[in-house]
Each structure stands twice: as C-alpha cells, then as structure tokens.
Amino acid sequence: MFKKSIVLALTLTFLGTTFAYARDAQQHSYNPNHQNYKKMSKHNHAHWKKGQHYSGWKSHEKVDSYKQHGLHKPKKGNHWIKVNDQYLQVNPKSGSIVETTAPR
C-alpha cells in the first residue's frame, strides 16, 4: 500500500510539471502580429547612424548587387548589408558603420 502511494504521488507530480510546461509554452508561442514580437524582431535602433558600432552585422546577408538597390560601390574592404529598412555600409574588421541610407 505504501509503495502504491509513493508511485501515485510521483505520477501526479510528473503530470503536474508536464501540464505546467505545456501551459508556459502555450503562453509564449510565436505570434508575429503581437506588439511585443514586432518590437523584439527589430533591432534596438530605429535608424542607424554613421560611426555607430554594430556587433550584429554578421547576422545579415551581404548585399552584392548594390547597384540594383540604388547604392554606390562600397569602400575597399567594406560591404553593404540590409537591416530592417536601411542599408548599412559596414567595416567588417571593426564592426563600425561607415555609411547609411535613409529608411525605405
């Protein structure tokens, strides 16, 4: 009888934690229309400026077809990336922003 009580208590504890995790996962589900998700999906800067350091530049794809985007050839050793609605010319060695475009 004592063993059955322990097994029952452990089973109920296990089920309780499983439901708690499921509830938490449901509360934090992906919803791109949610206001907080939109805030988190954008980087902290509304508009990047020349001279700022951007450590996350590596997570953006390099823009090789700069002429198609109305951009001029980047300075030697730099390249263009697109962050949200802005193009940034970054120096990959320092991570600093050399030039920006107006938000589009």
FIROLO-949448 format. One record per residue: residue number from 1; x, y, z of N, C-alpha, C, O, CB in turn. Coordinates in pm, 1 decimal, always signed. Each point is the difference from the previous one (the first is absolute). Last residue first. Glycine has a CB too. Example, Ala and Ser with C-alpha at 12.3 -4.5 7.8 and 13.67 -1.06 7.14 Angstrom:
2
2 +1285.0 -225.0 +708.0 +82.0 +119.0 +6.0 -77.0 +109.0 +73.0 +50.9 +110.8 +16.9 +67.5 -173.6 -231.4
1 -89.4 -509.2 +207.5 -89.0 +119.0 +0.0 +90.0 +120.0 +0.0 +103.6 -1.9 +66.5 -292.8 -115.4 +58.1
***
This chain:
104
104 +1378.9 +5306.0 -4599.6 -84.5 -9.1 -121.5 -128.4 -70.9 +32.7 -84.6 -18.0 -87.5 +286.3 +15.1 -60.0
103 +222.8 +314.7 +406.8 -93.7 -113.0 +4.8 -90.3 +1.4 -122.2 -43.7 +105.7 -45.4 +49.3 -102.9 +296.6
102 +474.4 +209.0 -310.7 -124.4 +36.8 +67.2 -90.9 -122.6 +4.6 +3.1 -81.7 -92.0 +17.4 +323.8 +14.8
101 +495.5 -339.6 +70.3 -98.1 +58.7 -90.6 -120.1 +40.6 +82.3 -16.9 -44.8 +113.4 +96.7 -94.9 -309.4
100 +470.9 +94.2 +334.9 -136.7 -52.1 +7.0 -84.0 +61.4 -109.6 +36.2 +102.4 -57.9 -15.2 -135.8 +305.3
99 +540.3 -70.6 -83.4 -99.9 +79.8 -70.2 -135.7 -65.4 +14.9 -9.6 -121.6 +16.8 +181.8 +203.5 -180.8
98 +206.4 -238.1 +404.1 +70.3 +100.6 -77.2 -98.5 +95.4 -66.0 +26.8 +119.4 -13.2 +160.7 -280.6 -25.8
97 -177.6 -173.8 +493.3 -82.1 +39.6 -114.2 +69.9 +117.0 -69.6 +25.4 +103.6 +61.4 -241.5 -181.5 +52.9
96 +458.8 -329.1 +184.6 -56.7 +135.3 +2.1 -74.9 +29.3 -129.8 +31.4 -53.5 -106.3 +154.5 +129.1 +257.9
95 +81.2 -472.3 -13.7 -143.5 -6.4 +28.2 -64.1 +136.8 +2.9 -115.7 +13.0 +40.0 +155.5 -219.3 +88.4
94 +433.7 +51.1 -228.0 -33.1 +70.9 +124.2 -146.7 -13.9 +40.3 -34.3 +18.4 +116.7 +214.7 +141.5 -171.6
93 -5.1 -380.4 -337.9 +108.0 -13.5 +98.9 -37.6 +62.0 +133.8 +30.4 -55.7 +105.5 +135.1 +58.3 -291.6
92 -450.8 +23.8 -208.1 -3.6 -129.3 +68.4 +109.5 -17.5 +105.1 -16.1 -79.9 +92.3 -82.5 -12.4 -298.1
91 -176.4 +525.3 +30.0 +138.2 -43.3 -7.0 +7.5 -130.9 +77.1 -15.7 +0.4 +122.1 +107.5 +239.1 -141.2
90 -540.6 -24.1 -238.8 +74.3 -31.4 +121.9 +144.0 -37.1 -31.8 +32.1 -50.7 -107.5 -243.8 -26.1 +215.6
89 -271.0 +324.3 -296.6 +131.9 -39.5 -47.7 +85.5 -18.6 +125.2 +22.2 +94.6 +75.6 -44.9 +31.7 -301.0
88 -530.7 -160.3 +156.4 +114.9 +47.4 +75.4 +126.8 -47.2 -69.5 +11.8 -116.1 -39.2 -143.5 +113.4 +255.7
87 -437.8 +87.5 -302.6 +122.6 -63.9 -44.9 +115.0 +63.3 +76.7 +6.7 +122.1 +14.8 -102.2 -171.1 -246.7
86 -453.2 -9.7 +369.4 +116.9 +82.0 -28.1 +113.8 -84.4 -54.9 +14.8 -117.2 +34.5 -83.6 +274.9 +145.9
85 -368.2 -298.7 +9.8 -28.4 +77.8 -120.5 +115.0 +93.2 -36.3 -20.3 +96.9 -73.1 -221.9 -109.6 +128.1
84 +334.4 -415.6 +227.2 -138.4 +49.3 -3.0 -23.0 +77.6 -128.4 -1.9 -60.5 -107.2 -5.7 +72.1 +359.4
83 +462.4 -106.1 -273.5 -52.9 -20.1 +134.7 -135.8 +68.2 +4.2 -9.7 +122.4 -8.9 +243.0 -133.6 +115.8
82 +171.9 -160.4 -484.2 -132.4 +58.6 +21.3 -47.3 -37.8 +139.3 -3.5 -117.6 +36.5 -51.0 +107.5 -284.3
81 +570.9 +91.9 +14.3 -94.6 -96.6 +54.1 -134.4 +71.3 +14.1 -5.4 +122.8 +6.5 +189.2 -252.8 +117.3
80 +340.2 +201.4 -387.8 -135.7 +42.2 +35.6 -76.0 -117.5 +60.2 +16.2 -114.3 -42.9 -15.5 +287.6 -141.3
79 +554.8 -87.8 +200.3 -110.4 -51.2 -80.8 -133.0 +49.3 +55.1 -10.8 +43.2 +114.8 +146.2 -246.4 -174.2
78 +463.5 +282.8 +54.2 -133.2 +11.2 +61.7 -102.6 -72.0 -85.2 +28.6 -39.6 -113.0 +33.4 +259.9 +216.8
77 +400.5 -178.1 -235.7 -2.6 -74.7 +124.7 -134.0 +5.2 +71.9 -21.7 -76.6 +93.8 +261.7 +122.4 -75.4
76 -149.7 +338.9 -358.7 +80.6 -121.4 +0.3 -1.1 -64.4 +139.5 +28.4 +65.6 +100.3 +117.6 +30.0 -284.1
75 -570.1 +194.6 +57.4 +143.0 +26.5 +10.6 +74.6 -132.7 +11.8 -57.1 -101.1 +40.9 +13.5 +325.8 +68.9
74 -424.9 -239.2 -366.0 +52.9 +24.5 +135.3 +150.2 +27.0 -3.2 +69.9 -41.2 -92.5 -249.5 -105.8 +187.3
73 -180.3 +269.6 -488.0 +97.5 -103.2 +35.4 +55.6 +29.8 +139.6 +38.9 +113.3 +28.6 +21.0 -149.9 -273.8
72 -544.6 +225.2 +165.5 +126.9 +10.3 -71.6 +94.6 -110.0 +47.5 -26.8 -68.4 +98.7 -3.8 +318.3 -125.6
71 -528.8 -267.6 +3.2 +115.0 +29.0 +85.2 +125.1 +12.7 -86.3 +7.6 -57.7 -108.4 -114.2 -65.3 +302.4
70 -367.9 -14.6 -302.4 +25.0 +144.3 -3.3 +116.5 +42.7 +88.4 +5.2 +114.3 +45.4 -245.6 -82.9 -91.8
69 +82.8 -486.0 -56.3 -66.9 +59.6 +115.7 +24.5 +150.2 +8.5 -33.1 +63.1 +100.3 +55.7 -280.5 +19.3
68 +177.0 -52.8 -456.2 -143.4 -28.7 -12.2 -80.0 +61.3 +114.4 -120.5 +21.5 -12.6 +177.0 -233.6 -106.0
67 +418.7 +233.1 +124.6 -55.2 +91.0 -102.0 -150.3 -20.0 -16.9 -73.3 +96.3 -22.5 +294.4 -97.7 -95.6
66 +35.5 -286.8 +408.1 -27.7 +131.9 +57.3 -60.0 +96.5 -100.9 -80.2 +85.4 +37.6 +266.6 -122.8 +119.8
65 -100.2 -479.8 -90.1 -59.5 +72.3 -113.4 -39.0 +141.0 +45.1 -116.8 +38.5 -5.7 +30.8 -256.1 -95.7
64 +268.1 -83.5 +418.3 +97.5 +6.4 -109.3 -51.5 +83.0 -117.2 +78.4 +64.7 -69.4 +7.7 -288.3 +138.8
63 -175.7 +173.6 +477.0 -69.9 +43.4 -121.5 +104.3 +16.7 -109.7 +70.7 +100.6 -4.6 -255.1 +16.9 +137.9
62 +166.8 -441.7 +332.6 +72.4 +103.1 -74.3 -76.9 +32.9 -127.9 -47.7 -90.5 -68.4 +270.0 +11.1 +163.2
61 -456.2 -112.5 +358.5 +60.3 -41.0 -126.0 +63.5 +120.2 -69.5 -55.6 +109.9 -1.6 -112.8 -296.2 -20.3
60 +115.4 +122.2 +565.0 -70.9 +49.1 -118.3 +75.9 -39.0 -125.7 +122.9 -6.6 -1.7 -217.3 +198.8 +133.7
59 +245.5 -266.6 +322.6 -123.6 -77.6 -15.0 -81.6 +43.3 -122.2 -106.3 -56.0 -26.7 +102.7 +26.1 +274.5
58 +414.2 +244.4 -95.4 +27.9 -129.7 -62.5 -126.2 -82.7 -23.2 +0.5 -92.3 -81.5 +222.4 +96.4 +190.7
57 -213.0 +424.3 +125.8 +1.1 +13.2 -146.4 +21.6 -134.8 -69.5 -43.1 -17.9 -113.9 +130.8 +251.0 +140.3
56 -123.8 -81.1 +461.1 -83.9 -102.1 -62.7 +2.5 +1.8 -150.6 -84.8 -62.4 -63.8 -57.0 +76.1 +259.8
55 +368.2 +304.3 +103.8 +60.1 -132.0 +18.3 -79.9 -110.6 -68.9 +53.1 -109.1 -20.7 +39.2 +188.9 +237.5
54 -15.9 +460.8 -278.0 -108.6 -97.2 -10.5 +58.9 -139.9 +5.8 +50.7 -51.1 -99.8 -191.3 +211.4 -37.0
53 +253.5 +404.6 +240.0 +52.2 -136.4 -5.3 -118.8 -95.6 -2.5 -93.1 +13.7 +79.5 +306.9 +51.6 +44.9
52 -184.4 +467.3 -308.3 -45.9 -93.0 +103.4 +65.6 -136.3 -20.4 +33.5 -38.2 -112.2 -254.0 +161.3 +130.4
51 +281.8 +241.8 -327.9 +87.4 +1.6 +116.6 -42.9 -92.8 +112.0 +79.9 -31.6 +88.1 -28.2 +261.6 -147.6
50 -416.1 -45.6 -278.9 +141.3 -12.9 -31.2 +81.7 +8.7 +129.0 -24.8 +85.1 +85.3 -12.7 +15.2 -315.0
49 -465.8 -265.3 +277.2 +73.3 +121.1 -37.3 +146.4 -32.9 -25.5 +54.8 -96.1 +54.1 -213.5 +236.5 +81.5
48 -384.2 -376.6 -110.2 +142.7 -11.9 +26.7 +69.2 +125.1 -50.7 -47.4 +64.0 -93.9 +37.8 -316.3 +78.4
47 -506.5 +171.8 +191.3 +80.5 +43.8 -114.1 +146.8 -6.9 +40.6 +40.7 +57.4 +101.0 -226.9 +94.9 -187.7
46 -126.0 -335.2 +376.3 -97.1 +28.9 -104.9 +74.5 +38.8 -127.3 -38.4 -39.7 -110.0 -133.8 +113.9 +281.1
45 +364.5 -401.1 +220.1 +10.8 +131.7 -60.0 -106.4 +17.8 -107.6 -14.5 -84.2 -88.7 +261.0 +87.7 +137.4
44 -191.3 -416.2 +195.1 -29.1 +105.5 +95.4 +5.7 +140.5 -59.6 -55.4 +93.1 +58.5 +144.8 -242.8 +114.9
43 -227.5 -272.9 -478.0 +114.8 +28.9 +83.6 -29.9 +124.8 +81.5 -92.6 +74.5 -32.1 +250.9 -181.2 -134.5
42 -550.5 -225.6 +15.3 +81.0 +109.4 -52.0 +119.2 +18.4 +92.4 -6.7 -32.0 +118.7 -195.4 +145.6 -223.3
41 -114.7 -431.2 +219.1 +53.7 -42.1 -127.8 +84.6 +108.7 -64.6 +84.8 -29.5 -84.1 -281.4 -119.2 +56.3
40 -42.6 +207.9 +443.7 +117.7 -84.3 +16.3 +62.8 -34.8 -134.1 +121.1 -20.7 -7.4 -220.2 -71.5 +216.2
39 -304.2 +344.1 -196.3 +107.3 +77.2 +61.7 +127.3 -82.8 +8.2 +108.8 +51.5 -25.9 -277.5 +79.2 +157.4
38 -217.3 -342.4 -285.3 +46.3 +96.6 -99.1 +114.2 +83.4 +56.2 +95.7 +30.3 -71.3 -325.2 -22.8 -29.9
37 +15.2 -304.3 +389.7 +79.7 -73.7 -97.6 +55.7 +95.5 -104.3 +115.7 -12.2 -40.3 -255.3 -193.5 +77.2
36 -158.3 +375.1 +284.4 +132.3 -25.0 +55.9 +88.7 -77.0 -97.0 +121.1 +21.8 -3.6 -221.7 -21.1 +231.2
35 -354.7 +82.3 -351.6 +77.2 +123.6 +7.3 +142.0 -24.3 +53.9 +95.8 +55.3 -54.1 -310.6 +70.5 +88.3
34 -62.9 -499.9 -310.3 +1.7 +52.0 +136.2 +95.9 +118.6 +7.9 +108.4 -3.8 -58.1 -163.3 -225.5 +151.2
33 -14.4 -54.9 -480.5 -84.5 +119.3 +7.6 -1.0 +62.6 +138.9 -52.6 +109.7 +18.3 -87.8 -206.7 -197.9
32 +374.3 -317.0 +63.3 +64.5 +115.0 -62.2 -84.1 +127.3 +4.4 +53.3 +108.7 -22.1 +63.9 -268.3 -124.2
31 -69.4 -286.3 +454.2 -110.5 +76.3 -55.7 +58.0 +126.5 -62.6 +22.9 +97.9 +71.1 -188.3 -190.4 +100.9
30 +311.5 -403.2 +103.3 +33.1 +94.4 -106.0 -126.4 +67.0 -52.5 -94.8 -67.1 -40.8 +295.9 -70.8 -21.1
29 -179.4 -54.3 +572.8 +2.8 -48.8 -136.6 +27.1 +115.1 -97.1 -17.1 +117.2 +33.7 -142.2 -302.2 +28.8
28 +119.5 +133.0 +445.4 +111.4 +63.4 -69.9 +9.3 -45.8 -144.8 +109.4 -5.7 -56.2 +11.7 +22.0 +272.7
27 -458.0 -180.3 +84.1 -0.9 +143.5 +25.9 +108.0 +71.7 -79.7 -15.5 +117.7 -32.4 -74.1 -162.4 +260.5
26 +64.1 -427.6 -239.5 -113.4 +57.9 -70.8 -2.9 +151.4 +18.7 -34.1 +72.7 -93.3 -94.6 -286.5 +123.4
25 +447.5 -35.6 +205.3 +32.3 -0.5 -142.4 -111.2 +63.7 -81.5 +26.2 +69.2 -98.5 +110.4 -275.2 +131.5
24 -204.4 +143.8 +428.8 +99.1 +104.3 -25.0 +34.1 +8.8 -148.0 +13.7 +109.6 -54.3 +78.7 -144.4 +283.7
23 -377.4 -314.6 -94.2 -67.9 +128.8 +15.1 +96.1 +114.8 -30.1 -36.5 +94.3 -70.1 -117.5 -194.4 +242.6
22 +328.6 -334.6 -162.5 -86.0 +17.0 -117.8 -71.3 +134.4 +5.0 -13.5 +67.0 -102.4 -18.3 -315.8 +88.0
21 +287.4 +119.9 +387.6 +85.8 +32.6 -114.2 -82.7 +24.2 -125.7 +29.7 +91.2 -77.2 +154.1 -227.9 +178.3
20 -415.5 -7.8 +278.0 +53.8 +134.4 +23.6 +89.3 +43.2 -115.8 -8.8 +113.8 -46.1 -1.7 -152.6 +294.2
19 -158.5 -401.5 -242.9 -104.7 +97.0 -33.3 +48.9 +143.0 +19.7 -37.1 +89.0 -76.6 -136.5 -256.7 +142.4
18 +465.3 -175.6 +63.2 -21.1 -6.4 -144.4 -105.6 +101.5 -43.3 +19.0 +70.2 -99.3 +44.8 -313.7 +100.3
17 +16.1 +180.2 +457.9 +107.3 +77.8 -63.0 -14.0 -0.1 -151.4 +31.7 +99.7 -64.9 +119.4 -155.1 +256.1
16 -460.9 -204.7 +52.7 -14.8 +142.1 +33.0 +106.4 +85.6 -64.7 -30.5 +107.3 -52.2 -71.7 -173.3 +266.2
15 +125.6 -405.9 -247.5 -107.1 +54.0 -83.5 -18.3 +150.1 +24.1 -23.0 +76.6 -93.6 -90.3 -301.1 +97.0
14 +421.9 -4.1 +273.2 +46.4 +1.5 -138.5 -104.2 +61.3 -92.5 +34.4 +82.8 -84.4 +103.8 -285.5 +130.8
13 -259.0 +133.4 +399.7 +100.8 +105.8 -8.9 +49.2 +13.6 -143.2 +11.8 +110.8 -52.2 +57.3 -153.2 +290.1
12 -358.8 -312.7 -144.2 -71.7 +128.0 +2.8 +96.6 +117.7 -9.6 -30.0 +99.2 -66.5 -150.4 -205.3 +204.1
11 +367.5 -323.0 -103.6 -72.7 +12.7 -126.7 -72.5 +133.6 -6.7 +5.6 +68.5 -102.1 -33.4 -317.7 +91.7
10 +239.5 +132.0 +413.4 +98.1 +32.4 -104.0 -67.0 +20.5 -135.2 +37.4 +90.0 -75.2 +134.6 -221.2 +200.1
9 -443.2 -12.2 +232.7 +48.6 +135.9 +25.8 +100.4 +43.2 -106.9 -5.7 +113.2 -47.9 -30.3 -147.9 +294.5
8 -120.1 -410.7 -256.4 -107.1 +92.3 -36.1 +45.3 +144.6 +18.5 -28.0 +84.5 -85.1 -143.1 -256.9 +150.8
7 +462.9 -163.8 +76.1 -9.7 -2.2 -146.5 -107.2 +97.7 -47.2 +19.9 +71.1 -98.5 +55.7 -311.8 +94.9
6 -38.2 +177.7 +464.4 +118.1 +70.6 -51.1 -4.6 +7.7 -152.0 +27.0 +105.1 -58.1 +107.4 -182.7 +256.1
5 -467.8 -172.9 +15.0 -16.8 +142.0 +32.2 +116.2 +81.9 -54.1 -20.3 +109.6 -52.3 -108.1 -171.6 +258.2
4 +146.7 -408.2 -239.5 -100.3 +54.1 -92.6 -19.8 +148.7 +23.5 -17.6 +75.4 -95.7 -96.6 -298.2 +87.6
3 +391.3 -10.6 +304.1 +64.3 +13.7 -130.1 -95.6 +59.9 -102.2 +39.2 +83.2 -81.8 +107.2 -278.6 +135.3
2 -314.4 +88.5 +373.1 +89.5 +114.7 +9.9 +68.4 +26.2 -135.2 +14.9 +115.1 -40.9 +22.4 -164.8 +286.8
1 -306.6 -332.7 -199.8 -82.2 +119.5 +0.0 +87.0 +126.4 +0.0 -29.1 +97.4 -69.5 -151.6 -224.3 +190.6
***
